């Protein structure tokens, strides 16, 4: 005897973009289709240095499974990824390396600062620790915690998906975005 399948009503499925839908066709604009495709096929690049990296490993494991959000492929080459996930303590000597990794990523690219150390230096208020990665690269989403639970990392990832889905194709060419990058010394 089989049980009926119970669905979790809190899980969002990739919705159909607005448009005209008929028998066997759908018409919408290109920007909505590209945003939907981008938000559901993000390739993360983990930059993990300490305990937050262990929590990220738990997030990728079968119990939490980040792959169900369209991130099956975790890349370790910045040229093939579009989401930089910085997790853990970043020493000031690592700042230029982190910036170089960010610059090697193709546009559009997004950044998540995972944990207290990547967000604000955490408990390490010392001369050698960078007090937040937003001093060297722009950050889109901050995930709090020391270390954050896998649920918090998943929530931060879903915030990135929302941001990607709402972002227009031409936002990265806007004067505001260019001014943001110029503030970091990036052309």
LOTOR-742920 format. One record per residue: residue number from 1; z, y, x of N, C-alpha, C, O in turn. Coordinates in nm, 2 decimals. Layout:
! residues N
SITE   num      n_z      n_y      n_x     ca_z     ca_y     ca_x      c_z      c_y      c_x      o_z      o_y      o_x
SITE   NUM        Z        Y        X        Z        Y        X        Z        Y        X        Z        Y        X
...
! end
This chain:
! residues 187
SITE   num      n_z      n_y      n_x     ca_z     ca_y     ca_x      c_z      c_y      c_x      o_z      o_y      o_x
SITE     1     0.00    -0.12     0.08     0.00     0.00     0.00     0.00     0.12     0.09     0.09     0.14     0.18
SITE     2    -0.09     0.21     0.07    -0.10     0.33     0.16    -0.04     0.45     0.09    -0.04     0.47    -0.03
SITE     3     0.02     0.54     0.17     0.07     0.66     0.12    -0.03     0.77     0.12    -0.12     0.77     0.20
SITE     4    -0.02     0.86     0.02    -0.11     0.98     0.03    -0.09     1.07     0.15     0.03     1.08     0.19
SITE     5    -0.19     1.12     0.20    -0.18     1.21     0.32    -0.11     1.34     0.28    -0.15     1.40     0.18
SITE     6    -0.01     1.38     0.35     0.06     1.51     0.33     0.01     1.61     0.43     0.01     1.58     0.55
SITE     7    -0.04     1.72     0.38    -0.09     1.83     0.47     0.02     1.94     0.49     0.09     1.97     0.40
SITE     8     0.02     1.99     0.61     0.11     2.10     0.64     0.04     2.23     0.59    -0.07     2.26     0.64
SITE     9     0.09     2.30     0.49     0.03     2.42     0.44     0.04     2.54     0.53    -0.02     2.64     0.50
SITE    10     0.11     2.53     0.64     0.12     2.64     0.73     0.02     2.65     0.84     0.00     2.75     0.91
SITE    11    -0.06     2.54     0.85    -0.17     2.53     0.95    -0.29     2.60     0.90    -0.34     2.57     0.79
SITE    12    -0.35     2.69     0.97    -0.47     2.76     0.93    -0.59     2.69     0.99    -0.59     2.64     1.10
SITE    13    -0.69     2.68     0.90    -0.81     2.62     0.95    -0.91     2.73     0.98    -0.90     2.84     0.92
SITE    14    -1.01     2.70     1.06    -1.11     2.81     1.08    -1.18     2.84     0.95    -1.25     2.75     0.89
SITE    15    -1.17     2.96     0.91    -1.23     3.00     0.78    -1.38     3.03     0.80    -1.43     3.05     0.90
SITE    16    -1.44     3.04     0.68    -1.58     3.08     0.68    -1.59     3.23     0.68    -1.52     3.29     0.60
SITE    17    -1.67     3.29     0.76    -1.68     3.43     0.76    -1.74     3.48     0.63    -1.81     3.41     0.56
SITE    18    -1.71     3.61     0.60    -1.76     3.67     0.48    -1.92     3.67     0.48    -1.97     3.69     0.59
SITE    19    -1.98     3.65     0.37    -2.12     3.66     0.36    -2.17     3.60     0.23    -2.10     3.59     0.14
SITE    20    -2.30     3.57     0.23    -2.36     3.52     0.11    -2.37     3.37     0.13    -2.44     3.32     0.22
SITE    21    -2.32     3.29     0.04    -2.32     3.15     0.05    -2.39     3.09    -0.08    -2.37     3.13    -0.19
SITE    22    -2.48     3.00    -0.05    -2.56     2.94    -0.16    -2.58     2.79    -0.13    -2.52     2.74    -0.04
SITE    23    -2.66     2.73    -0.21    -2.68     2.59    -0.20    -2.76     2.56    -0.07    -2.88     2.59    -0.07
SITE    24    -2.69     2.52     0.04    -2.76     2.48     0.16    -2.78     2.60     0.26    -2.86     2.58     0.36
SITE    25    -2.73     2.71     0.23    -2.75     2.82     0.33    -2.62     2.91     0.33    -2.54     2.91     0.24
SITE    26    -2.61     2.99     0.43    -2.51     3.09     0.44    -2.57     3.21     0.53    -2.63     3.18     0.63
SITE    27    -2.54     3.33     0.48    -2.59     3.45     0.56    -2.47     3.54     0.58    -2.39     3.57     0.49
SITE    28    -2.45     3.57     0.71    -2.34     3.66     0.75    -2.39     3.74     0.87    -2.50     3.72     0.91
SITE    29    -2.30     3.83     0.92    -2.35     3.90     1.04    -2.31     3.83     1.17    -2.22     3.75     1.17
SITE    30    -2.38     3.86     1.27    -2.37     3.79     1.40    -2.23     3.81     1.46    -2.17     3.72     1.52
SITE    31    -2.17     3.93     1.44    -2.04     3.96     1.50    -1.93     3.87     1.45    -1.85     3.83     1.52
SITE    32    -1.94     3.84     1.32    -1.83     3.76     1.26    -1.85     3.61     1.31    -1.75     3.54     1.33
SITE    33    -1.97     3.57     1.32    -1.99     3.43     1.37    -1.95     3.41     1.51    -1.88     3.32     1.55
SITE    34    -1.98     3.51     1.60    -1.94     3.51     1.74    -1.79     3.52     1.75    -1.73     3.45     1.83
SITE    35    -1.72     3.60     1.67    -1.58     3.61     1.68    -1.51     3.48     1.64    -1.41     3.44     1.70
SITE    36    -1.56     3.42     1.53    -1.51     3.29     1.49    -1.53     3.19     1.60    -1.43     3.11     1.63
SITE    37    -1.64     3.18     1.66    -1.67     3.08     1.77    -1.58     3.11     1.89    -1.52     3.02     1.94
SITE    38    -1.57     3.23     1.93    -1.48     3.27     2.05    -1.34     3.23     2.02    -1.27     3.18     2.11
SITE    39    -1.29     3.27     1.90    -1.14     3.25     1.88    -1.11     3.10     1.87    -0.99     3.07     1.89
SITE    40    -1.20     3.01     1.84    -1.17     2.87     1.83    -1.22     2.79     1.94    -1.23     2.67     1.93
SITE    41    -1.26     2.85     2.05    -1.31     2.78     2.17    -1.26     2.85     2.30    -1.34     2.88     2.39
SITE    42    -1.13     2.89     2.31    -1.08     2.96     2.42    -1.05     2.86     2.53    -0.99     2.76     2.51
SITE    43    -1.09     2.90     2.66    -1.07     2.81     2.77    -0.96     2.88     2.86    -0.98     2.98     2.92
SITE    44    -0.83     2.83     2.85    -0.73     2.89     2.93    -0.73     2.85     3.08    -0.77     2.74     3.12
SITE    45    -0.68     2.94     3.16    -0.66     2.92     3.30    -0.51     2.94     3.33    -0.46     3.05     3.33
SITE    46    -0.44     2.83     3.35    -0.29     2.85     3.37    -0.27     2.89     3.52    -0.32     2.84     3.61
SITE    47    -0.19     3.00     3.53    -0.14     3.05     3.66     0.01     3.03     3.65     0.08     3.13     3.63
SITE    48     0.06     2.91     3.68     0.20     2.88     3.67     0.27     2.87     3.80     0.22     2.80     3.89
SITE    49     0.38     2.93     3.81     0.46     2.93     3.94     0.60     2.87     3.93     0.65     2.84     4.03
SITE    50     0.65     2.86     3.81     0.79     2.81     3.80     0.81     2.74     3.67     0.72     2.68     3.61
SITE    51     0.93     2.75     3.61     0.97     2.67     3.50     0.89     2.69     3.37     0.88     2.60     3.29
SITE    52     0.83     2.81     3.36     0.74     2.83     3.24     0.62     2.74     3.25     0.56     2.70     3.15
SITE    53     0.58     2.70     3.37     0.47     2.61     3.38     0.50     2.47     3.33     0.41     2.40     3.28
SITE    54     0.63     2.43     3.34     0.67     2.30     3.29     0.66     2.30     3.14     0.62     2.21     3.07
SITE    55     0.70     2.41     3.08     0.70     2.43     2.93     0.55     2.43     2.89     0.52     2.38     2.78
SITE    56     0.46     2.48     2.97     0.32     2.48     2.94     0.27     2.34     2.94     0.19     2.30     2.85
SITE    57     0.32     2.26     3.03     0.28     2.12     3.04     0.32     2.05     2.91     0.25     1.96     2.86
SITE    58     0.44     2.08     2.86     0.48     2.02     2.73     0.40     2.07     2.62     0.37     1.99     2.52
SITE    59     0.35     2.19     2.63     0.26     2.24     2.52     0.13     2.17     2.52     0.07     2.15     2.41
SITE    60     0.08     2.13     2.63    -0.05     2.06     2.64    -0.03     1.91     2.61    -0.13     1.85     2.57
SITE    61     0.09     1.86     2.61     0.11     1.72     2.58     0.09     1.69     2.44     0.07     1.78     2.35
SITE    62     0.10     1.56     2.40     0.06     1.51     2.27     0.15     1.56     2.16     0.10     1.58     2.05
SITE    63     0.28     1.59     2.19     0.36     1.63     2.08     0.33     1.77     2.02     0.33     1.79     1.90
SITE    64     0.29     1.86     2.11     0.25     2.00     2.06     0.10     2.02     2.06     0.05     2.08     1.97
SITE    65     0.03     1.97     2.16    -0.11     1.96     2.17    -0.19     2.09     2.14    -0.23     2.12     2.03
SITE    66    -0.20     2.17     2.25    -0.27     2.29     2.24    -0.42     2.27     2.21    -0.49     2.36     2.17
SITE    67    -0.47     2.15     2.24    -0.61     2.11     2.22    -0.65     2.13     2.07    -0.77     2.15     2.04
SITE    68    -0.56     2.11     1.98    -0.59     2.12     1.84    -0.63     2.26     1.80    -0.68     2.29     1.68
SITE    69    -0.61     2.36     1.89    -0.64     2.50     1.86    -0.78     2.54     1.92    -0.81     2.65     1.93
SITE    70    -0.85     2.44     1.97    -0.98     2.46     2.03    -0.97     2.48     2.18    -1.07     2.53     2.24
SITE    71    -0.86     2.45     2.25    -0.85     2.47     2.39    -0.83     2.33     2.46    -0.74     2.31     2.54
SITE    72    -0.93     2.24     2.43    -0.92     2.11     2.49    -0.94     2.12     2.64    -0.88     2.04     2.72
SITE    73    -1.02     2.21     2.68    -1.05     2.22     2.83    -0.97     2.33     2.89    -0.99     2.45     2.87
SITE    74    -0.88     2.29     2.97    -0.80     2.38     3.06    -0.87     2.38     3.19    -0.88     2.28     3.26
SITE    75    -0.91     2.50     3.23    -0.99     2.51     3.35    -0.91     2.57     3.46    -0.80     2.63     3.44
SITE    76    -0.95     2.54     3.58    -0.88     2.59     3.70    -0.97     2.66     3.79    -0.95     2.68     3.91
SITE    77    -1.08     2.71     3.73    -1.17     2.80     3.80    -1.18     2.93     3.71    -1.22     2.92     3.60
SITE    78    -1.15     3.04     3.77    -1.15     3.16     3.69    -1.29     3.20     3.63    -1.30     3.27     3.53
SITE    79    -1.39     3.15     3.70    -1.53     3.19     3.65    -1.57     3.11     3.53    -1.67     3.15     3.46
SITE    80    -1.49     3.01     3.49    -1.53     2.94     3.37    -1.43     2.95     3.26    -1.44     2.89     3.15
SITE    81    -1.33     3.04     3.27    -1.22     3.05     3.17    -1.22     3.20     3.12    -1.27     3.29     3.18
SITE    82    -1.17     3.21     3.00    -1.16     3.34     2.94    -1.02     3.39     2.90    -1.00     3.50     2.85
SITE    83    -0.92     3.30     2.92    -0.78     3.34     2.89    -0.69     3.30     3.02    -0.68     3.19     3.06
SITE    84    -0.63     3.41     3.07    -0.54     3.39     3.19    -0.40     3.38     3.13    -0.35     3.48     3.07
SITE    85    -0.34     3.26     3.15    -0.20     3.25     3.11    -0.11     3.25     3.23    -0.10     3.15     3.31
SITE    86    -0.04     3.36     3.25     0.05     3.38     3.37     0.19     3.33     3.33     0.24     3.39     3.23
SITE    87     0.24     3.23     3.40     0.37     3.17     3.36     0.46     3.17     3.48     0.42     3.10     3.58
SITE    88     0.57     3.23     3.48     0.67     3.22     3.59     0.68     3.35     3.67     0.62     3.45     3.64
SITE    89     0.76     3.33     3.78     0.79     3.44     3.86     0.67     3.48     3.95     0.61     3.39     4.01
SITE    90     0.63     3.60     3.96     0.52     3.65     4.04     0.58     3.74     4.15     0.63     3.85     4.12
SITE    91     0.57     3.69     4.27     0.61     3.77     4.39     0.51     3.89     4.41     0.40     3.88     4.37
SITE    92     0.56     3.99     4.47     0.47     4.11     4.50     0.36     4.07     4.59     0.25     4.13     4.58
SITE    93     0.38     3.97     4.68     0.27     3.93     4.76     0.16     3.85     4.68     0.05     3.84     4.73
SITE    94     0.20     3.80     4.57     0.10     3.73     4.48     0.03     3.82     4.39    -0.07     3.78     4.33
SITE    95     0.07     3.95     4.38     0.01     4.04     4.29    -0.14     4.06     4.32    -0.22     4.05     4.23
SITE    96    -0.18     4.08     4.45    -0.33     4.09     4.48    -0.40     3.96     4.45    -0.52     3.97     4.41
SITE    97    -0.34     3.85     4.46    -0.41     3.72     4.43    -0.43     3.71     4.28    -0.54     3.67     4.24
SITE    98    -0.33     3.74     4.20    -0.34     3.74     4.06    -0.45     3.84     4.01    -0.53     3.80     3.92
SITE    99    -0.45     3.95     4.07    -0.56     4.05     4.04    -0.69     4.00     4.07    -0.79     4.02     3.99
SITE   100    -0.71     3.93     4.18    -0.84     3.88     4.22    -0.88     3.77     4.13    -1.00     3.76     4.09
SITE   101    -0.79     3.68     4.08    -0.82     3.58     3.98    -0.87     3.64     3.86    -0.97     3.60     3.80
SITE   102    -0.80     3.75     3.81    -0.84     3.82     3.69    -0.98     3.88     3.70    -1.06     3.87     3.61
SITE   103    -1.01     3.94     3.82    -1.14     4.00     3.84    -1.25     3.90     3.85    -1.37     3.93     3.82
SITE   104    -1.22     3.78     3.89    -1.32     3.67     3.89    -1.36     3.62     3.76    -1.46     3.55     3.74
SITE   105    -1.28     3.65     3.66    -1.31     3.60     3.52    -1.42     3.68     3.46    -1.42     3.81     3.48
SITE   106    -1.50     3.62     3.38    -1.61     3.70     3.32    -1.56     3.76     3.19    -1.46     3.72     3.13
SITE   107    -1.62     3.88     3.15    -1.58     3.94     3.03    -1.64     3.86     2.91    -1.75     3.80     2.93
SITE   108    -1.58     3.85     2.80    -1.45     3.91     2.76    -1.34     3.81     2.82    -1.36     3.69     2.82
SITE   109    -1.23     3.87     2.86    -1.12     3.80     2.91    -0.99     3.85     2.85    -0.98     3.97     2.82
SITE   110    -0.90     3.76     2.84    -0.77     3.80     2.78    -0.66     3.75     2.87    -0.68     3.65     2.94
SITE   111    -0.54     3.81     2.85    -0.42     3.77     2.94    -0.30     3.75     2.85    -0.27     3.83     2.76
SITE   112    -0.22     3.64     2.87    -0.09     3.62     2.81     0.01     3.62     2.93    -0.01     3.54     3.03
SITE   113     0.12     3.69     2.91     0.23     3.69     3.00     0.34     3.60     2.94     0.40     3.64     2.84
SITE   114     0.36     3.48     2.99     0.45     3.38     2.94     0.58     3.38     3.01     0.59     3.36     3.13
SITE   115     0.69     3.41     2.93     0.82     3.41     2.99     0.87     3.54     3.04     0.79     3.64     3.05
SITE   116     1.00     3.55     3.06     1.06     3.68     3.10     1.01     3.72     3.24     1.00     3.84     3.26
SITE   117     0.99     3.63     3.33     0.95     3.66     3.47     0.82     3.73     3.47     0.80     3.83     3.54
SITE   118     0.72     3.67     3.40     0.58     3.73     3.40     0.58     3.86     3.32     0.50     3.95     3.35
SITE   119     0.67     3.87     3.22     0.67     3.99     3.14     0.74     4.11     3.20     0.70     4.22     3.19
SITE   120     0.86     4.08     3.26     0.94     4.19     3.31     1.02     4.16     3.44     1.10     4.24     3.48
SITE   121     0.98     4.05     3.51     1.06     4.01     3.63     1.18     3.92     3.60     1.23     3.87     3.70
SITE   122     1.21     3.91     3.48     1.32     3.82     3.44     1.46     3.86     3.51     1.49     3.98     3.52
SITE   123     1.53     3.76     3.55     1.66     3.78     3.62     1.64     3.82     3.76     1.74     3.85     3.83
SITE   124     1.52     3.82     3.81     1.49     3.85     3.95     1.46     4.00     3.97     1.34     4.04     3.99
SITE   125     1.56     4.08     3.96     1.54     4.23     3.99     1.56     4.25     4.13     1.66     4.31     4.18
SITE   126     1.46     4.21     4.21     1.47     4.22     4.36     1.35     4.29     4.41     1.25     4.31     4.34
SITE   127     1.35     4.32     4.54     1.24     4.39     4.61     1.12     4.31     4.61     1.01     4.36     4.63
SITE   128     1.13     4.17     4.61     1.02     4.09     4.63     0.95     4.04     4.50     0.84     3.98     4.51
SITE   129     1.00     4.06     4.39     0.95     4.01     4.26     0.88     4.12     4.18     0.94     4.23     4.17
SITE   130     0.76     4.10     4.14     0.69     4.19     4.06     0.76     4.21     3.92     0.78     4.10     3.86
SITE   131     0.79     4.32     3.88     0.86     4.35     3.76     0.77     4.36     3.64     0.76     4.46     3.57
SITE   132     0.69     4.25     3.62     0.60     4.25     3.51     0.45     4.25     3.56     0.42     4.33     3.64
SITE   133     0.37     4.16     3.51     0.23     4.15     3.57     0.15     4.26     3.51     0.04     4.29     3.56
SITE   134     0.20     4.34     3.41     0.12     4.45     3.37     0.12     4.57     3.47     0.06     4.67     3.44
SITE   135     0.18     4.55     3.58     0.17     4.65     3.69     0.04     4.63     3.77     0.00     4.72     3.84
SITE   136    -0.02     4.51     3.76    -0.14     4.48     3.83    -0.26     4.45     3.74    -0.38     4.47     3.78
SITE   137    -0.24     4.39     3.62    -0.35     4.36     3.53    -0.31     4.39     3.39    -0.19     4.39     3.36
SITE   138    -0.40     4.43     3.30    -0.37     4.45     3.16    -0.33     4.32     3.09    -0.39     4.22     3.11
SITE   139    -0.23     4.33     3.00    -0.18     4.21     2.93    -0.20     4.23     2.78    -0.18     4.34     2.73
SITE   140    -0.25     4.13     2.72    -0.28     4.13     2.57    -0.16     4.09     2.49    -0.13     4.15     2.39
SITE   141    -0.09     3.98     2.53     0.02     3.92     2.45     0.13     3.88     2.55     0.11     3.82     2.65
SITE   142     0.25     3.92     2.50     0.37     3.88     2.58     0.44     3.77     2.50     0.46     3.78     2.38
SITE   143     0.48     3.66     2.57     0.56     3.55     2.51     0.70     3.56     2.56     0.72     3.53     2.68
SITE   144     0.80     3.59     2.48     0.94     3.60     2.53     1.00     3.47     2.56     0.96     3.36     2.50
SITE   145     1.11     3.47     2.64     1.19     3.35     2.66     1.21     3.32     2.81     1.13     3.36     2.89
SITE   146     1.31     3.24     2.84     1.34     3.21     2.97     1.39     3.06     2.98     1.51     3.05     2.97
SITE   147     1.31     2.96     2.99     1.16     2.96     2.96     1.14     2.96     2.81     1.23     2.91     2.74
SITE   148     1.02     3.00     2.77     0.99     2.99     2.63     0.96     2.85     2.58     0.91     2.77     2.66
SITE   149     1.00     2.82     2.46     0.97     2.69     2.41     0.82     2.67     2.38     0.75     2.77     2.37
SITE   150     0.78     2.55     2.38     0.63     2.53     2.35     0.59     2.60     2.22     0.47     2.64     2.21
SITE   151     0.67     2.60     2.12     0.64     2.67     1.99     0.61     2.82     2.02     0.52     2.87     1.96
SITE   152     0.68     2.88     2.11     0.66     3.02     2.14     0.53     3.04     2.21     0.45     3.13     2.19
SITE   153     0.49     2.95     2.30     0.36     2.95     2.37     0.25     2.93     2.27     0.15     3.00     2.28
SITE   154     0.27     2.84     2.18     0.16     2.82     2.07     0.15     2.95     1.99     0.04     2.98     1.95
SITE   155     0.26     3.01     1.96     0.26     3.13     1.88     0.18     3.24     1.95     0.10     3.31     1.90
SITE   156     0.21     3.26     2.08     0.13     3.35     2.16    -0.01     3.32     2.17    -0.10     3.41     2.17
SITE   157    -0.05     3.19     2.18    -0.19     3.15     2.18    -0.25     3.19     2.05    -0.37     3.23     2.05
SITE   158    -0.18     3.17     1.94    -0.24     3.20     1.81    -0.26     3.35     1.79    -0.35     3.40     1.72
SITE   159    -0.17     3.43     1.85    -0.19     3.58     1.85    -0.31     3.61     1.93    -0.38     3.71     1.88
SITE   160    -0.34     3.55     2.04    -0.46     3.57     2.11    -0.58     3.54     2.02    -0.68     3.61     2.02
SITE   161    -0.58     3.42     1.95    -0.69     3.39     1.86    -0.71     3.49     1.76    -0.82     3.52     1.73
SITE   162    -0.60     3.55     1.70    -0.62     3.65     1.60    -0.68     3.78     1.66    -0.77     3.84     1.60
SITE   163    -0.64     3.81     1.78    -0.69     3.93     1.85    -0.84     3.91     1.88    -0.92     4.00     1.86
SITE   164    -0.88     3.79     1.93    -1.02     3.76     1.96    -1.10     3.76     1.83    -1.22     3.81     1.83
SITE   165    -1.05     3.71     1.72    -1.12     3.71     1.60    -1.15     3.84     1.54    -1.25     3.87     1.47
SITE   166    -1.05     3.94     1.56    -1.06     4.07     1.51    -1.14     4.17     1.60    -1.18     4.28     1.56
SITE   167    -1.16     4.12     1.72    -1.22     4.21     1.82    -1.37     4.21     1.80    -1.43     4.11     1.78
SITE   168    -1.43     4.33     1.80    -1.57     4.34     1.78    -1.65     4.31     1.91    -1.59     4.31     2.02
SITE   169    -1.77     4.28     1.90    -1.85     4.25     2.02    -1.86     4.36     2.11    -1.88     4.34     2.24
SITE   170    -1.86     4.49     2.07    -1.88     4.60     2.15    -1.75     4.67     2.20    -1.75     4.77     2.27
SITE   171    -1.63     4.61     2.16    -1.51     4.67     2.20    -1.49     4.68     2.35    -1.44     4.78     2.40
SITE   172    -1.54     4.58     2.42    -1.52     4.58     2.57    -1.61     4.69     2.64    -1.59     4.72     2.75
SITE   173    -1.70     4.75     2.56    -1.79     4.86     2.61    -1.74     4.99     2.57    -1.80     5.09     2.60
SITE   174    -1.63     5.00     2.49    -1.58     5.12     2.44    -1.52     5.21     2.55    -1.47     5.16     2.65
SITE   175    -1.51     5.34     2.53    -1.45     5.43     2.63    -1.30     5.40     2.65    -1.25     5.42     2.75
SITE   176    -1.23     5.36     2.54    -1.09     5.33     2.55    -1.06     5.21     2.64    -0.97     5.21     2.72
SITE   177    -1.15     5.11     2.63    -1.13     4.99     2.71    -1.16     5.02     2.86    -1.09     4.98     2.95
SITE   178    -1.27     5.10     2.88    -1.30     5.14     3.01    -1.19     5.23     3.08    -1.16     5.22     3.19
SITE   179    -1.13     5.31     2.99    -1.01     5.39     3.04    -0.89     5.30     3.08    -0.83     5.33     3.18
SITE   180    -0.87     5.20     3.00    -0.76     5.11     3.03    -0.78     5.04     3.16    -0.69     5.03     3.24
SITE   181    -0.90     4.99     3.18    -0.93     4.92     3.31    -0.93     5.02     3.43    -0.89     4.99     3.54
SITE   182    -0.98     5.15     3.40    -0.97     5.25     3.51    -0.83     5.28     3.54    -0.80     5.31     3.66
SITE   183    -0.74     5.27     3.45    -0.59     5.29     3.48    -0.54     5.19     3.58    -0.44     5.21     3.64
SITE   184    -0.60     5.07     3.58    -0.57     4.97     3.67    -0.65     4.97     3.80    -0.64     4.88     3.89
SITE   185    -0.74     5.06     3.81    -0.83     5.07     3.92    -0.95     4.97     3.92    -1.00     4.92     4.02
SITE   186    -0.98     4.93     3.80    -1.09     4.82     3.78    -1.21     4.89     3.72    -1.20     4.96     3.61
SITE   187    -1.33     4.87     3.78    -1.45     4.93     3.72    -1.52     4.83     3.63    -1.62     4.86     3.57
! end
